[in-house]
Amino acid sequence: MKDLKPVDPRAPEDMRILAERLRLRLDRAGFTGVRDVSGSCDLSRSTISEALSGSRTPTWNTVSKLLRCCRIPPDADWRRLQERAKAADTEWRRLTRAGHAAADPTPLPPAVPVAGSRSPQLPGTFTVRAPYGELPPRVRGRDELMAGLRHALTADRDRIQVLHGVGGCGKTTVALGLARLAKDLGYQVFWLSAATQDSLVTGMRQVARVLAVPEPQIEDAWAGKSSAMDLVWRALDAAEQPWLLVVDNVDEPDRTASRYGSPGDGTGWIRPGGAGLTVVTTRIGNPSVWGGEATCRPVGVLSPDDGAEVLVDFAGNAGPMEDARALASRLGGMPLALKLAGSYLARAGRGAGLLRRHATGEAQLRDFAGYARELDRLGTGLLDRGAGGAPEAAAGPDGEQRRYRRLISSTWEISLDLLAEQGLPEARLLMRLISCFAHAPLPAFLLDLDVLEKSGLFPETARADRCETALEGLVDLGLLSVEDITFGRNGDVDEQATEILPCLTVHPLVLEANALRVQESTGPERERLWRAAAAVAQFVSHIDPRAPEMWKIWKLVLPHIEAGVRAVPSAEVEALAVFLWAGRNARSYAVVSNSRDTRRMLDLLLKERTEDLPDGHPAEEFIRRTLAEGVEPTREAYLSTRAEAGEEAPVTLSARAAWAHELWRAERLDEAEREYHAVLDVLRHADVGLGGAMTIHAEYVQVLAEAGKTEAAQTEARALLADLSAGHEDGDDVAVRHHVGHALEKAGLLPEAERAHRDQLAELEKAGEQDSVLYLDTSYLLCGNLTRQERRAEALAVVDELLERYLSVPEPLSAVGRNVVKLYQQRAQLLVEAGRFAEATADMECVLKGLLAHLPPLHSLVIGTRFRLVRTLLECGRPDAAVDELDTLDATLDAPGPGGEDPERHRHASLLWRARAACVGGSCATAVTTYEQLLATVGRDSRVAGMAREEAEACRASLARRPDEDGDEDGDEDGDSPSREN
């Protein structure tokens, strides 16, 4: 193959035989190069190159994949060939590690001129000088880490410093920064690479020469007559000049161990030294590997601010700093990704990428914002363009390793290759599986081994019982992290009421890179992965969405269900169907917990992906009916269900109730009443069991109340209470109880409604769900109930208690932050009703100047709160102040710059409130003129138009009663505003 090195002649015969036979089979199968093979068998190019060059024996998993690409079964003969090669490889490396020259079974010719040869001896190019040219102008975001390393360098050199983290996190840059510091302080710096055994051993030999060890002693040690490791360390310990020894890329620690020793026992190539400091960079973060004489220092990702500085360091002026911050966040602060992105933009500034192929649709990338947009479109493959050139261009195995480590597409594959070589092919499968889900903590219990095994995830070379070991390896290499999610029960924070849920987390770019591998994988492999992911999603169905004590788990699971529904390929029909069922269960959680935004998102997503199912698929029809909205779609769903199942079937009754619900929403109360009554009549007389029957009954009560049939509503409400007291099967459902509370409230049974609300709150507190949307909504209902019972002080106490809880949460833009604003608005209304006008106004001004001060002026929360302040000022009898506030609001709407959420709608609302302010101020004529101006600009059937017509008519009636209006009379009765404002 054209891009493949010759088989290593120094390798043992069994290794060479395996490599040559694999080459022959791949050639016969028509493969032209390593890149071609890599794209067909989901192996990194470095793994394939090593397997086919004889420099390292491939794992059985690698051999099997290569054979399957050639349509050759990996039988027992091939297995024996791989095992013989592995045994020969192990012995060869053992002898090499011990320093035996005789370990080389086929020594190369001496590097001296042969008689008659015209080729002179080539000069040595191996160096142990640190590559200072790769050091950026400043090591960003590592001040604390660098301070600790500087202290170790100058005052605490008796411990090895181990810099560990996932590939691409900047370990080498940190070590290089320390090397520069050491050089400036007069230290002798040695820089070695342990990416290959040869580079490490050759580097140590060079260290011995630099330290003036006599050449005969070096020759004896490297000939196996004495310990090369001890020889080097005697020289280091005896050095007069302080030194820094950096051993980079020690991702296979066994390479550094002495014969019969371990990497951290102090007898191998890596040891502490009193005369200098030893620093190791590695992906392995397990302290037990490095021993008691090592200090392990994790190297993490950068903050958005530091990441933005790195981008600017590489790219220069490629856009505003806020765009750089946004791109840094999108890249997860991963230093390698930041360097690649910045380098690409720097190259673009010098002309790279100016010539395009129009058919690709790719944009010219010249700034941070454009790069972020293209990254969202193309994925992590875009990042590798910042490296320039192809990995095949690197010279020699060491150069090839360096090249792969600097590419996003392969740097993490190197870690997976390491685990595969250790007999853990399950690690790659786990990473591919996890990449099917979201960048969010994944509850570890979802990766149930029985579920994964039954799904067929593991081929013959992988086993479920090794997954735990593979998972530990992934954590050690930094590809996965374990995060304990802690949450309380029973509303307490004591230790007994606290639960810990272990979750797995992964860097977003690591996740994306693995997801890309899944997308590019062959049909059978992709099918197996998505079948396993679907099995995980199906396992979620065991979590009851109607039980509040499980909602915290649902909050963790929901992002993964959403991500899976979005990502599963349309071709994987059965996996898609399973994910849609899981999405329906997630929607049930959103409905029960009153998480309206989540429900809307899931409705749209499920509708979109259901269209990808084949016509007539069972899941397609069921989900279509479940998600039907609007009077006509729900009526059609009911009629088709009735035709299939019969009038009294539970599924038909549910469909009919859904139609009744849509009639109610459309304010067609008579028709809604008729359909609800028909459903309940069947339930009462046909002995049909139907989950959700009490919810249907509760909605029927509300329809009667809204239709003005108070007596009938109260009769039905009492019957509903009787069913609840009698232990109806729906009675323990918190969503049902919420509907019952609504129904009692609408029917005017206030004491009974209050008890229902308080029982609901107690149940949610028991489950530790005081921060849930349902708890907040129920608290609002309780406040309104207490107000209607003239118990405003108690209502105010409820609001204050909620505010005290929510104000402890620091994220003002989260759902909790929105809840705080809503609570302040409700508090202001209660204060107005209590006559505490100054406090009400102060609350609204405090929200604007405090909680919302950091938001842009046109943010929906800011606009809504300004309108609420206007209303509060009018209720306090201060129309002039309200008009001043409206002037400020209009100036904001008219200011140049990015528009907010439908600014035209806000202008209509401003006119409406100006008319009301004029009316409250006694200027009904001005109010009528303003109403007419508003009606000329809004649609006739809009809600604002309806309110404007009704209020304008009231103003005209007032003018008719007071023809000599001078603007001084009180206009409060004309200033009443609807309960819902913008």
Secondary structure, DSSP 8 states (H G I E B T S, - for coil): -TT-----TTS-HHHHHHHHHHHHHHHHTT--SHHHHHHHHT--HHHHHHHHHTSS---HHHHHHHHHHTT----HHHHHHHHHHHHHHHHHHHHHHTT-GGG-SS----SS--TT------------S--GGGS-SS-TT-HHHHHHHHHHHHH-TTSEEEEE-STTSSHHHHHHHHHHHHHHTT-EEEEEE-SSHHHHHHHHHHHHHHTT--HHHHHHHHTTSS-HHHHHHHHHHT-SS-EEEEEE---SGGGG--TT--TTSSSSS---BTTEEEEEEES---HHHH-TTEEEEE-----HHHHHHHHHHHH-S-S-HHHHHHHHHHTTT-HHHHHHHHHHHHHHHTTTT-S--GGG------SHHHHHHHHHHHGGGGGGGGG-S-GGGS-HHHHHHHHHHT-HHHHHHHHHHHHHHTT-THHHHHHHHHTTS-SS-EEGGGS-HHHHHHHT-S-TT--GGGHHHHHHHHHHTTS-EEEEEEEESTT--SGGGEEEEEEEE--HHHHHHHHHHHHHS-HHHHHHHHHHHHHHHHHGGGS-TT-GGGHHHHHHHHHHHHHHHHHS-TT-HHHHHHHHHHHHHHHHHHHHTT-HHHHHHHHHHHHHHHTTS-TT-HHHHHHHHHT--SHHHHHHHHHHHHHHH-TTSHHHHHHHHHHHHHHHHTT-HHHHHHHHHHHHHHHHHS----TTHHHHHHHHHHHHHHTT-HHHHHHHHHHHHHHHHTT-TTTT-HHHHHHHHHHHHHHT-HHHHHHHHHHHHHHHHHTT-TTSHHHHHHHHHHHHHHHHTT-HHHHHHHHHHHHHHHTT---TTSHHHHHHHHHHHHHHHHHHHTT-HHHHHHHHHHIIIIITTTS-TT-HHHHHHHHHHHHHHHHTT-HHHHHHHHHHHHHHHHSSSS--S-HHHHHHHHHHHHHHHHHHTT-HHHHHHHHHHHHTTS-TTSHHHHHHHHHHHHHHHHHHH-TT--S-S--GGG----S---
